[in-house]
């Protein structure tokens, strides 16, 4: 998986230096259609599954993660239904269906901590969004990812290896 990263010696052991970071810049320019395409994950797949599906090897998972600016593969990646349920239950406990915020015309309104002021701050016709609905929507937004065109894989790999020398 991390074969592009340099190896360092730490405490008499050779380990992968995961402190090295890189970013693929100018990715959202007009040329982006020549670099990547959008893909929607159906069901659930790991980043390794996606790398294998598009590049024929799990070793290219770093491309999927970098292109989508995923720093923490567990927190930043799409959760399974079960993982999401457990996360919501742990985070909100008995407040799962409490109000997270309100929405109207694409604007988010956060409830006031002072209960009596809430109605003054929330416009008429705003839709209540619960903590559960908020977390589900946030997770669902992670389904749409960028996929580097496979023919560019060797170019990106070459550039990243040169960067890490």
Order of alpha helices (4+ residues) and beta strands (2+ residues): beta-beta-beta-alpha-alpha-alpha-beta-beta-alpha-beta-alpha-beta-alpha
